[in-house]
Amino acid sequence: MGFAQAEFQTARHGEIPTPRLPTPVAKAGPLFFSLNSYTKMRGFSNATLAQAGMLLLPMKFNDASDRFDAIEWGHCFHLIAQKLHARESSPFELGMSPGISFVFDACGDVEIIDKPPVATASDKLKRQARHNAGSKPELVVHLVSSLRREHLVLGKDTLLLPCLEPAQGRGGSVADFLRADGCWALPSTVLCREIASRIQAFC
């Protein structure tokens, strides 16, 4: 059974009993991820994950610690730009918005998993699982407003990126979105522009 079929179907179907978080956490920031390992979060329902609130910072899964660690936006842009440059694609083709996940396989292909009805999403993921022949994809990117179980699907590299709808953000650069409360979510339009600029640097 491929990663997508096993992981996304588990995420989409059948809520499990909701455990209580060890401490109330208003925002899904570094504290939340230091208290909760990946293995532990896999036991949470969507309702429990929703208690964590809005994702504050870009996070990358660390297999050695079984946790998501905060990383710089620049590193995220570079990882995604490398994959898109290899397949001569633009980030604007991905339809970036909160709730979208995209999966890069070893062949350079990308599968976009959006927010359709469950059956449609499952069909997409079954195709992706067959294509991957049971192996993890090279890179999985989840654009997140608040955490859900679908965001716990892993690739060899896995990013959780705090993403806003275009209307929620101003124009401007990445630095313009650093907020006093520690939230550094970016509008999807800014994500696309920053990734595109990295792709141009490779040319």
ABEGO torsion letter per residue (X at the ends): XBAAAAAAAAAABGBBBBBBBABBBABBBAAAAAABBAAAAAABBAAAAAAAEBBABBBBBBAAAGBBBBBBAAAAAAAAAAAAAAAGBBAAAAGBBBGBBBBBBAAGBBBBBBBBBAAAAAAAAAAAAAAAGGBBBABBBBBBABBBAAAABBBABBBBBBBBBAAABBBEBAAAABBAAGBBBBBAAAAAAAAAAAAAAAX
